[in-house]
Amino acid sequence: MVTTRLSIPRLQGAAELLDRSGHSDEEIRENLHDLERLNRYFGGVRTVLVHLSRMVGEHSQSPITILDIATGGADIPRAICRWARKRKLAVAIEAVDRNDQVLAVATEWSIDFPEIRLRQVQAPPLPYPDHSFDYVIASLFFHHLNEAEGTLLLREMARVARRGLLVNDLFRSRLACLLTAMTTRLLSGNRLTRHDGPMSVLRGFRPEELRRMATEAGLANVRLGRLPWFRIALTNEIAT
């Protein structure tokens, strides 16, 4: 009964402000800075590093190649680089996004991370040959897609990955929407952050929806888990 009361239908046919054009460079920069802080303090970075660390294990191939889809300000790739440097593990990250304003900020902020290569890409599909990367990651991107697009992207991620894939996103619930709205208003005055934060939750997928998409994409051995701060993770390790 608690689950029923807290669940909420997925918001369909709505666009976040960041998905639209016409924003100033300063608005984009502020919004990406807010997203980096939210990822750092509310589980986004931790979700990726916990699951990536488990999938990598004692893998010693050098470098480990990673594709980060819809990278935004590239805060997740930078966090991976710091993690890898501490482990003395070489990584090469292809970080892609469709928005040229966003990529300009990501390029500036990643100047001290030669491990990261930034590229403008509209996904899905993915413009790479089969098995191009060890791991493929999508953080806070799936809620921008409908189920058909999400299924296609999962299929594409599995196609270009050699060892595994990770989807890190927001878990949809009434409580998550309420707390996200409160948090974004307390932490930021940026209109994109304040508008898009709760809308992202309303557009998020629940575990059963992600599992259905994974099944339709033909993925086997999928793991789904919920983490603190309304995060949900889907992983698929590919047998080699």
NUKOLRO-510362 format. One record per residue: residue in three letters; x, y, z of N, C-alpha, C in turn. Coordinates in Angstrom, 2 decimals. Layout:
% residues N
PADREN  aa     n.u     n.v     n.w    ca.u    ca.v    ca.w     c.u     c.v     c.w
PADREN ala       X       Y       Z       X       Y       Z       X       Y       Z
...
//
This chain:
% residues 240
PADREN  aa     n.u     n.v     n.w    ca.u    ca.v    ca.w     c.u     c.v     c.w
PADREN met    0.81   -1.21    0.00    0.00    0.00    0.00    0.85    1.26    0.00
PADREN val    1.98    1.22    0.72    2.86    2.39    0.73    3.39    2.68   -0.66
PADREN thr    3.79    1.60   -1.37    4.31    1.76   -2.72    3.26    2.37   -3.63
PADREN thr    1.99    1.92   -3.48    0.91    2.45   -4.31    0.70    3.93   -4.06
PADREN arg    0.72    4.34   -2.80    0.50    5.75   -2.49    1.63    6.63   -2.99
PADREN leu    2.86    6.10   -2.96    4.01    6.92   -3.32    4.30    6.90   -4.82
PADREN ser    3.79    5.89   -5.53    4.06    5.82   -6.96    3.23    6.88   -7.68
PADREN ile    3.65    7.18   -8.90    3.01    8.24   -9.66    3.20    7.93  -11.14
PADREN pro    2.18    8.18  -11.98    2.33    7.90  -13.41    3.46    8.70  -14.02
PADREN arg    4.11    8.12  -15.01    5.22    8.81  -15.65    4.70    9.98  -16.49
PADREN leu    5.36   11.12  -16.36    5.01   12.32  -17.14    5.43   12.11  -18.59
PADREN gln    4.48   12.20  -19.49    4.75   11.97  -20.90    4.61   13.27  -21.69
PADREN gly    5.38   13.40  -22.76    5.21   14.50  -23.69    5.64   15.86  -23.19
PADREN ala    6.45   15.90  -22.13    6.94   17.17  -21.60    8.44   17.27  -21.83
PADREN ala    8.91   18.48  -21.99   10.34   18.70  -22.24   10.94   19.53  -21.10
PADREN glu   12.13   19.15  -20.68   12.86   19.95  -19.71   13.42   21.18  -20.41
PADREN leu   13.65   22.23  -19.65   14.15   23.47  -20.25   15.51   23.26  -20.91
PADREN leu   16.35   22.41  -20.31   17.68   22.19  -20.88   17.61   21.53  -22.25
PADREN asp   16.49   20.85  -22.54   16.31   20.22  -23.85   15.93   21.23  -24.93
PADREN arg   15.63   22.45  -24.52   15.23   23.47  -25.48   16.40   24.40  -25.77
PADREN ser   16.31   25.16  -26.83   17.36   26.10  -27.21   17.03   27.49  -26.68
PADREN gly   17.98   28.41  -26.85   17.72   29.80  -26.52   18.18   30.24  -25.14
PADREN his   18.92   29.38  -24.44   19.42   29.75  -23.11   20.76   30.48  -23.24
PADREN ser   21.02   31.36  -22.31   22.30   32.05  -22.31   23.39   31.08  -21.86
PADREN asp   24.63   31.41  -22.24   25.75   30.59  -21.80   25.86   30.57  -20.28
PADREN glu   25.54   31.69  -19.63   25.64   31.76  -18.18   24.59   30.87  -17.51
PADREN glu   23.37   30.83  -18.06   22.35   29.94  -17.51   22.78   28.48  -17.62
PADREN ile   23.33   28.12  -18.78   23.80   26.75  -18.98   24.91   26.42  -18.00
PADREN arg   25.84   27.32  -17.84   26.97   27.09  -16.94   26.48   26.91  -15.49
PADREN glu   25.57   27.77  -15.04   25.04   27.66  -13.69   24.30   26.34  -13.50
PADREN asn   23.51   25.96  -14.49   22.75   24.71  -14.40   23.67   23.49  -14.32
PADREN leu   24.72   23.48  -15.13   25.66   22.36  -15.10   26.42   22.31  -13.78
PADREN his   26.72   23.47  -13.23   27.37   23.51  -11.91   26.43   22.94  -10.85
PADREN asp   25.15   23.28  -10.93   24.17   22.73   -9.99   24.08   21.21  -10.13
PADREN leu   24.04   20.71  -11.36   23.95   19.27  -11.59   25.18   18.55  -11.03
PADREN glu   26.35   19.17  -11.16   27.56   18.57  -10.61   27.46   18.48   -9.09
PADREN arg   26.99   19.54   -8.45   26.83   19.51   -6.99   25.81   18.46   -6.57
PADREN leu   24.69   18.38   -7.27   23.66   17.41   -6.93   24.18   15.98   -7.11
PADREN asn   24.93   15.74   -8.18   25.52   14.42   -8.40   26.51   14.07   -7.29
PADREN arg   27.28   15.07   -6.86   28.30   14.82   -5.85   27.69   14.53   -4.48
PADREN tyr   26.66   15.30   -4.11   26.13   15.21   -2.75   24.93   14.27   -2.62
PADREN phe   24.27   13.95   -3.73   23.05   13.15   -3.65   23.12   11.86   -4.47
PADREN gly   24.30   11.28   -4.57   24.41    9.90   -5.00   24.73    9.61   -6.44
PADREN gly   24.73   10.61   -7.32   25.00   10.33   -8.72   26.38    9.78   -8.97
PADREN val   27.38   10.45   -8.42   28.76   10.00   -8.58   28.97    8.67   -7.88
PADREN arg   28.48    8.55   -6.67   28.66    7.31   -5.90   28.04    6.13   -6.64
PADREN thr   26.85    6.31   -7.21   26.19    5.23   -7.93   27.07    4.71   -9.06
PADREN val   27.64    5.62   -9.83   28.48    5.21  -10.95   29.75    4.51  -10.45
PADREN leu   30.42    5.10   -9.47   31.70    4.54   -9.03   31.53    3.19   -8.35
PADREN val   30.47    3.02   -7.57   30.23    1.73   -6.91   30.04    0.63   -7.94
PADREN his   29.21    0.88   -8.92   28.91   -0.15   -9.91   30.06   -0.35  -10.89
PADREN leu   30.71    0.74  -11.27   31.85    0.59  -12.17   32.98   -0.18  -11.48
PADREN ser   33.23    0.12  -10.22   34.28   -0.57   -9.48   33.99   -2.07   -9.41
PADREN arg   32.72   -2.42   -9.17   32.35   -3.83   -9.12   32.55   -4.51  -10.47
PADREN met   32.17   -3.84  -11.54   32.29   -4.44  -12.86   33.74   -4.57  -13.30
PADREN val   34.54   -3.54  -12.98   35.95   -3.57  -13.37   36.71   -4.63  -12.58
PADREN gly   36.45   -4.71  -11.26   37.12   -5.69  -10.43   38.62   -5.55  -10.49
PADREN glu   39.28   -6.64  -10.78   40.75   -6.64  -10.89   41.20   -6.55  -12.33
PADREN his   40.32   -6.10  -13.19   40.64   -6.01  -14.62   41.88   -5.14  -14.82
PADREN ser   42.86   -5.67  -15.51   44.15   -4.98  -15.61   44.45   -4.45  -17.00
PADREN gln   43.53   -4.65  -17.93   43.76   -4.13  -19.28   44.00   -2.63  -19.21
PADREN ser   44.92   -2.13  -20.01   45.26   -0.71  -19.96   45.27   -0.11  -21.36
PADREN pro   44.55    0.99  -21.58   43.61    1.59  -20.62   42.23    0.94  -20.71
PADREN ile   41.42    1.14  -19.69   40.01    0.77  -19.75   39.28    1.87  -20.52
PADREN thr   38.51    1.47  -21.51   37.83    2.45  -22.35   36.36    2.55  -21.94
PADREN ile   35.88    3.79  -21.87   34.53    4.05  -21.38   33.85    5.07  -22.29
PADREN leu   32.59    4.82  -22.62   31.76    5.79  -23.32   30.74    6.33  -22.33
PADREN asp   30.69    7.66  -22.17   29.71    8.32  -21.31   28.74    9.08  -22.19
PADREN ile   27.49    8.65  -22.19   26.46    9.21  -23.08   25.73   10.35  -22.38
PADREN ala   25.49   11.44  -23.12   24.83   12.63  -22.57   25.58   13.12  -21.34
PADREN thr   26.83   13.44  -21.53   27.76   13.71  -20.43   27.49   15.00  -19.69
PADREN gly   26.74   15.93  -20.30   26.50   17.22  -19.64   27.82   17.95  -19.45
PADREN gly   28.08   18.42  -18.23   29.33   19.11  -17.94   30.51   18.19  -17.74
PADREN ala   30.33   16.89  -17.99   31.39   15.87  -17.86   31.86   15.68  -16.43
PADREN asp   30.97   15.93  -15.45   31.37   15.72  -14.07   31.55   14.24  -13.74
PADREN ile   30.75   13.37  -14.34   30.91   11.93  -14.11   32.23   11.43  -14.69
PADREN pro   32.58   11.76  -15.93   33.91   11.36  -16.42   35.06   11.88  -15.57
PADREN arg   34.97   13.11  -15.08   36.04   13.63  -14.23   36.13   12.84  -12.92
PADREN ala   34.97   12.48  -12.37   34.97   11.66  -11.14   35.58   10.29  -11.41
PADREN ile   35.30    9.72  -12.56   35.90    8.42  -12.92   37.41    8.56  -13.05
PADREN cys   37.86    9.64  -13.65   39.31    9.86  -13.79   39.98    9.95  -12.42
PADREN arg   39.38   10.68  -11.49   39.97   10.79  -10.15   40.01    9.42   -9.47
PADREN trp   38.93    8.67   -9.60   38.87    7.31   -9.05   39.96    6.43   -9.66
PADREN ala   40.11    6.52  -10.98   41.11    5.69  -11.66   42.53    6.09  -11.28
PADREN arg   42.76    7.39  -11.15   44.11    7.85  -10.77   44.50    7.32   -9.39
PADREN lys   43.55    7.30   -8.46   43.84    6.77   -7.12   44.19    5.29   -7.18
PADREN arg   43.57    4.58   -8.11   43.83    3.15   -8.26   44.99    2.85   -9.20
PADREN lys   45.60    3.94   -9.72   46.67    3.80  -10.72   46.19    2.94  -11.90
PADREN leu   44.99    3.25  -12.33   44.34    2.54  -13.42   44.17    3.50  -14.60
PADREN ala   44.68    3.12  -15.75   44.57    3.98  -16.93   43.18    3.87  -17.53
PADREN val   42.58    5.03  -17.85   41.28    5.05  -18.50   41.32    6.00  -19.70
PADREN ala   40.48    5.71  -20.66   40.26    6.60  -21.80   38.75    6.73  -21.96
PADREN ile   38.24    7.96  -21.82   36.80    8.17  -21.79   36.36    9.01  -22.99
PADREN glu   35.40    8.50  -23.73   34.73    9.26  -24.78   33.44    9.80  -24.16
PADREN ala   33.35   11.11  -24.01   32.19   11.74  -23.37   31.42   12.52  -24.44
PADREN val   30.15   12.16  -24.64   29.39   12.74  -25.75   28.14   13.45  -25.24
PADREN asp   27.76   14.47  -25.98   26.52   15.20  -25.71   26.08   15.84  -27.01
PADREN arg   24.80   16.14  -27.11   24.30   16.73  -28.36   24.37   18.25  -28.37
PADREN asn   24.49   18.88  -27.19   24.34   20.32  -27.04   25.71   21.00  -27.12
PADREN asp   25.90   21.89  -28.10   27.20   22.52  -28.27   27.54   23.48  -27.13
PADREN gln   26.52   24.16  -26.55   26.78   25.02  -25.40   27.27   24.20  -24.21
PADREN val   26.64   23.07  -23.97   27.03   22.18  -22.88   28.44   21.65  -23.11
PADREN leu   28.74   21.25  -24.32   30.06   20.72  -24.63   31.16   21.77  -24.45
PADREN ala   30.84   23.02  -24.73   31.83   24.08  -24.55   32.22   24.20  -23.07
PADREN val   31.23   24.12  -22.18   31.51   24.18  -20.74   32.27   22.94  -20.31
PADREN ala   31.85   21.77  -20.77   32.52   20.52  -20.42   33.98   20.53  -20.85
PADREN thr   34.25   21.08  -22.01   35.62   21.17  -22.51   36.48   22.05  -21.61
PADREN glu   35.93   23.19  -21.21   36.65   24.11  -20.32   36.94   23.44  -18.97
PADREN trp   35.94   22.80  -18.41   36.08   22.21  -17.08   36.94   20.94  -17.07
PADREN ser   37.15   20.34  -18.22   37.91   19.09  -18.29   39.33   19.28  -18.82
PADREN ile   39.80   20.51  -18.83   41.10   20.82  -19.42   42.24   20.05  -18.74
PADREN asp   42.09   19.74  -17.45   43.14   19.03  -16.72   42.96   17.51  -16.75
PADREN phe   42.09   17.03  -17.62   41.80   15.60  -17.70   42.00   15.11  -19.14
PADREN pro   43.25   14.87  -19.52   43.52   14.40  -20.88   42.92   13.03  -21.18
PADREN glu   42.48   12.34  -20.15   41.83   11.04  -20.37   40.47   11.18  -21.07
PADREN ile   39.91   12.40  -21.05   38.56   12.62  -21.56   38.61   13.23  -22.97
PADREN arg   37.90   12.61  -23.88   37.71   13.15  -25.23   36.24   13.49  -25.39
PADREN leu   35.94   14.75  -25.71   34.56   15.21  -25.85   34.16   15.24  -27.32
PADREN arg   32.90   14.86  -27.57   32.43   14.78  -28.96   30.92   15.06  -29.00
PADREN gln   30.48   15.74  -30.05   29.05   16.03  -30.19   28.37   14.85  -30.88
PADREN val   27.42   14.24  -30.18   26.71   13.07  -30.68   25.25   13.15  -30.25
PADREN gln   24.35   12.84  -31.16   22.92   12.72  -30.86   22.62   11.23  -30.68
PADREN ala   22.17   10.85  -29.48   21.89    9.44  -29.21   20.45    9.27  -28.72
PADREN pro   19.85    8.09  -29.00   20.33    7.01  -29.87   20.07    7.32  -31.33
PADREN pro   20.74    6.56  -32.26   21.68    5.46  -32.06   23.06    5.98  -31.69
PADREN leu   24.03    5.05  -31.61   25.40    5.41  -31.28   26.29    5.20  -32.51
PADREN pro   27.09    6.21  -32.87   27.88    6.14  -34.12   29.22    5.42  -33.94
PADREN tyr   29.18    4.21  -33.36   30.42    3.47  -33.10   30.25    2.03  -33.57
PADREN pro   31.34    1.40  -33.99   31.27   -0.02  -34.35   30.97   -0.89  -33.13
PADREN asp   30.62   -2.12  -33.38   30.37   -3.07  -32.31   31.60   -3.21  -31.42
PADREN his   31.37   -3.36  -30.11   32.43   -3.64  -29.14   33.54   -2.59  -29.15
PADREN ser   33.15   -1.32  -29.22   34.14   -0.24  -29.30   34.71    0.15  -27.94
PADREN phe   33.95   -0.11  -26.86   34.37    0.33  -25.52   34.21   -0.82  -24.53
PADREN asp   35.03   -0.78  -23.47   34.85   -1.77  -22.42   33.52   -1.57  -21.71
PADREN tyr   33.23   -0.32  -21.33   32.02   -0.02  -20.57   31.31    1.19  -21.18
PADREN val   29.98    1.13  -21.14   29.16    2.23  -21.65   28.23    2.68  -20.52
PADREN ile   28.20    4.00  -20.27   27.48    4.58  -19.15   26.50    5.64  -19.65
PADREN ala   25.32    5.66  -19.05   24.36    6.74  -19.30   23.85    7.20  -17.94
PADREN ser   24.18    8.44  -17.55   23.77    8.99  -16.26   22.78   10.13  -16.46
PADREN leu   21.64   10.00  -15.79   20.60   11.03  -15.84   20.19   11.38  -17.28
PADREN phe   20.13   10.35  -18.13   19.73   10.57  -19.51   18.46    9.81  -19.86
PADREN phe   18.25    8.64  -19.27   17.12    7.82  -19.71   15.78    8.50  -19.49
PADREN his   15.67    9.35  -18.46   14.38   10.00  -18.24   14.04   11.01  -19.34
PADREN his   15.01   11.34  -20.17   14.75   12.22  -21.32   14.12   11.45  -22.49
PADREN leu   14.07   10.12  -22.39   13.63    9.27  -23.49   12.27    8.65  -23.21
PADREN asn   11.58    8.24  -24.27   10.41    7.40  -24.07   10.86    5.94  -24.05
PADREN glu    9.93    5.03  -23.82   10.32    3.63  -23.66   10.93    3.05  -24.93
PADREN ala   10.41    3.42  -26.09   10.96    2.90  -27.34   12.39    3.39  -27.54
PADREN glu   12.63    4.67  -27.25   13.99    5.21  -27.36   14.92    4.59  -26.34
PADREN gly   14.41    4.38  -25.11   15.22    3.75  -24.08   15.60    2.33  -24.44
PADREN thr   14.64    1.59  -25.01   14.93    0.22  -25.47   16.00    0.23  -26.54
PADREN leu   15.87    1.14  -27.50   16.87    1.25  -28.56   18.23    1.60  -27.99
PADREN leu   18.28    2.53  -27.03   19.57    2.92  -26.47   20.20    1.77  -25.70
PADREN leu   19.42    1.01  -24.95   19.97   -0.15  -24.25   20.55   -1.14  -25.25
PADREN arg   19.86   -1.36  -26.35   20.35   -2.28  -27.38   21.67   -1.75  -27.97
PADREN glu   21.73   -0.44  -28.20   22.94    0.17  -28.74   24.09    0.13  -27.74
PADREN met   23.79    0.38  -26.47   24.83    0.32  -25.44   25.42   -1.08  -25.36
PADREN ala   24.55   -2.10  -25.41   25.04   -3.48  -25.37   25.85   -3.81  -26.62
PADREN arg   25.48   -3.22  -27.73   26.20   -3.49  -28.99   27.62   -2.96  -28.96
PADREN val   27.82   -1.75  -28.45   29.15   -1.13  -28.50   30.01   -1.47  -27.28
PADREN ala   29.41   -2.12  -26.26   30.17   -2.46  -25.05   30.80   -3.85  -25.18
PADREN arg   32.01   -3.98  -24.67   32.68   -5.27  -24.63   32.46   -5.99  -23.30
PADREN arg   32.39   -5.22  -22.21   32.37   -5.84  -20.89   31.13   -5.53  -20.06
PADREN gly   30.53   -4.37  -20.26   29.35   -4.08  -19.47   28.78   -2.70  -19.71
PADREN leu   27.58   -2.48  -19.20   26.93   -1.18  -19.33   26.26   -0.82  -18.01
PADREN leu   26.06    0.48  -17.83   25.46    1.01  -16.61   24.52    2.16  -16.95
PADREN val   23.30    2.07  -16.44   22.35    3.17  -16.50   22.13    3.67  -15.08
PADREN asn   22.34    4.96  -14.87   22.17    5.59  -13.56   21.14    6.70  -13.73
PADREN asp   20.02    6.57  -13.03   18.97    7.58  -13.22   18.18    7.78  -11.94
PADREN leu   17.06    8.48  -12.07   16.23    8.85  -10.93   15.03    7.91  -10.82
PADREN phe   14.70    7.55   -9.58   13.56    6.70   -9.29   12.32    7.57   -9.12
PADREN arg   11.27    7.28   -9.85   10.07    8.11   -9.85    9.16    7.77   -8.68
PADREN ser    8.86    8.79   -7.88    7.88    8.65   -6.80    7.43   10.04   -6.38
PADREN arg    6.31   10.11   -5.69    5.80   11.39   -5.21    6.77   12.02   -4.22
PADREN leu    7.30   11.20   -3.32    8.23   11.71   -2.31    9.49   12.24   -2.97
PADREN ala   10.02   11.51   -3.96   11.22   11.96   -4.67   10.97   13.30   -5.36
PADREN cys    9.81   13.46   -5.96    9.48   14.71   -6.65    9.40   15.86   -5.65
PADREN leu    8.74   15.63   -4.52    8.60   16.68   -3.50    9.96   17.10   -2.95
PADREN leu   10.79   16.13   -2.57   12.08   16.46   -1.98   13.03   17.08   -3.00
PADREN thr   12.93   16.65   -4.25   13.77   17.24   -5.29   13.39   18.69   -5.54
PADREN ala   12.09   18.97   -5.56   11.64   20.36   -5.73   12.14   21.23   -4.59
PADREN met   12.06   20.73   -3.37   12.53   21.49   -2.21   14.04   21.70   -2.28
PADREN thr   14.77   20.65   -2.62   16.24   20.73   -2.65   16.73   21.71   -3.71
PADREN thr   16.16   21.64   -4.90   16.63   22.51   -5.98   16.32   23.98   -5.67
PADREN arg   15.23   24.24   -4.97   14.92   25.63   -4.61   15.81   26.15   -3.49
PADREN leu   16.22   25.27   -2.62   17.11   25.68   -1.54   18.53   25.90   -2.03
PADREN leu   18.97   25.08   -3.00   20.36   25.10   -3.42   20.65   26.04   -4.59
PADREN ser   19.62   26.41   -5.34   19.89   27.15   -6.57   18.81   28.17   -6.89
PADREN gly   19.24   29.27   -7.54   18.31   30.24   -8.06   18.17   30.12   -9.56
PADREN asn   18.82   29.13  -10.16   18.79   28.95  -11.61   17.44   28.37  -12.04
PADREN arg   16.80   29.01  -13.00   15.45   28.60  -13.39   15.45   27.23  -14.06
PADREN leu   16.54   26.88  -14.78   16.62   25.57  -15.39   16.68   24.48  -14.33
PADREN thr   17.50   24.70  -13.32   17.64   23.73  -12.24   16.32   23.56  -11.49
PADREN arg   15.68   24.64  -11.17   14.45   24.59  -10.39   13.31   23.93  -11.17
PADREN his   13.25   24.18  -12.45   12.19   23.60  -13.28   12.49   22.14  -13.60
PADREN asp   13.72   21.86  -14.01   14.05   20.54  -14.53   14.24   19.48  -13.45
PADREN gly   14.61   19.91  -12.22   14.84   18.93  -11.16   13.63   18.05  -10.88
PADREN pro   12.51   18.63  -10.42   11.33   17.80  -10.17   10.76   17.17  -11.42
PADREN met   10.86   17.85  -12.58   10.36   17.25  -13.81   11.16   16.01  -14.18
PADREN ser   12.47   16.02  -13.91   13.30   14.84  -14.19   12.78   13.63  -13.42
PADREN val   12.40   13.85  -12.16   11.86   12.75  -11.35   10.54   12.26  -11.93
PADREN leu    9.67   13.19  -12.33    8.37   12.81  -12.90    8.52   12.04  -14.20
PADREN arg    9.64   12.25  -14.89    9.88   11.55  -16.16   10.72   10.28  -15.96
PADREN gly   11.13   10.03  -14.74   11.98    8.88  -14.46   11.23    7.56  -14.61
PADREN phe   12.00    6.47  -14.71   11.42    5.13  -14.83   11.50    4.40  -13.51
PADREN arg   10.57    3.49  -13.30   10.59    2.61  -12.16   11.26    1.29  -12.55
PADREN pro   11.68    0.48  -11.57   12.44   -0.74  -11.89   11.75   -1.66  -12.89
PADREN glu   10.44   -1.87  -12.72    9.73   -2.77  -13.62    9.71   -2.24  -15.05
PADREN glu    9.72   -0.92  -15.20    9.74   -0.33  -16.55   11.11   -0.49  -17.19
PADREN leu   12.16   -0.25  -16.43   13.51   -0.45  -16.96   13.75   -1.92  -17.31
PADREN arg   13.26   -2.83  -16.46   13.44   -4.25  -16.74   12.71   -4.65  -18.02
PADREN arg   11.52   -4.14  -18.22   10.78   -4.43  -19.44   11.56   -3.93  -20.66
PADREN met   12.13   -2.73  -20.58   12.91   -2.20  -21.69   14.14   -3.06  -21.95
PADREN ala   14.81   -3.51  -20.88   15.99   -4.35  -21.03   15.63   -5.68  -21.69
PADREN thr   14.49   -6.24  -21.31   14.05   -7.50  -21.92   13.77   -7.32  -23.40
PADREN glu   13.09   -6.23  -23.74   12.79   -5.94  -25.14   14.06   -5.68  -25.94
PADREN ala   15.10   -5.16  -25.26   16.38   -4.90  -25.95   17.22   -6.16  -26.09
PADREN gly   16.78   -7.26  -25.47   17.50   -8.52  -25.59   18.64   -8.69  -24.60
PADREN leu   18.64   -7.91  -23.52   19.71   -8.00  -22.52   19.44   -9.15  -21.56
PADREN ala   20.48   -9.90  -21.26   20.39  -10.97  -20.27   21.24  -10.60  -19.06
PADREN asn   20.97  -11.25  -17.94   21.75  -11.04  -16.71   21.75   -9.58  -16.26
PADREN val   20.60   -8.95  -16.34   20.47   -7.56  -15.92   20.30   -7.48  -14.40
PADREN arg   20.99   -6.53  -13.79   20.82   -6.25  -12.37   20.18   -4.88  -12.22
PADREN leu   19.19   -4.82  -11.33   18.54   -3.55  -11.03   18.61   -3.31   -9.53
PADREN gly   18.99   -2.08   -9.15   19.07   -1.77   -7.74   18.69   -0.34   -7.47
PADREN arg   18.11   -0.12   -6.28   17.80    1.24   -5.83   18.83    1.67   -4.80
PADREN leu   19.23    2.93   -4.89   20.22    3.47   -3.98   19.64    4.69   -3.27
PADREN pro   20.33    5.18   -2.22   19.81    6.36   -1.50   19.62    7.55   -2.43
PADREN trp   18.77    8.47   -1.97   18.45    9.70   -2.69   17.79    9.42   -4.03
PADREN phe   16.94    8.38   -4.03   16.06    8.11   -5.16   16.82    7.84   -6.46
PADREN arg   17.91    7.12   -6.32   18.68    6.70   -7.50   18.33    5.26   -7.84
PADREN ile   18.36    4.96   -9.14   18.14    3.61   -9.62   19.26    3.28  -10.60
PADREN ala   19.75    2.07  -10.53   20.87    1.65  -11.39   20.52    0.34  -12.08
PADREN leu   20.79    0.29  -13.37   20.67   -0.93  -14.16   22.06   -1.26  -14.69
PADREN thr   22.51   -2.48  -14.44   23.80   -2.92  -14.96   23.63   -4.22  -15.74
PADREN asn   24.51   -4.39  -16.71   24.52   -5.61  -17.50   25.98   -5.93  -17.81
PADREN glu   26.47   -7.02  -17.23   27.84   -7.45  -17.49   27.81   -8.47  -18.63
PADREN ile   28.69   -8.25  -19.58   28.71   -9.05  -20.79   29.76  -10.14  -20.66
PADREN ala   29.36  -11.38  -20.88   30.29  -12.50  -20.77   31.35  -12.40  -21.85
PADREN thr   32.60  -12.60  -21.46   33.72  -12.53  -22.42   34.45  -13.85  -22.48
//
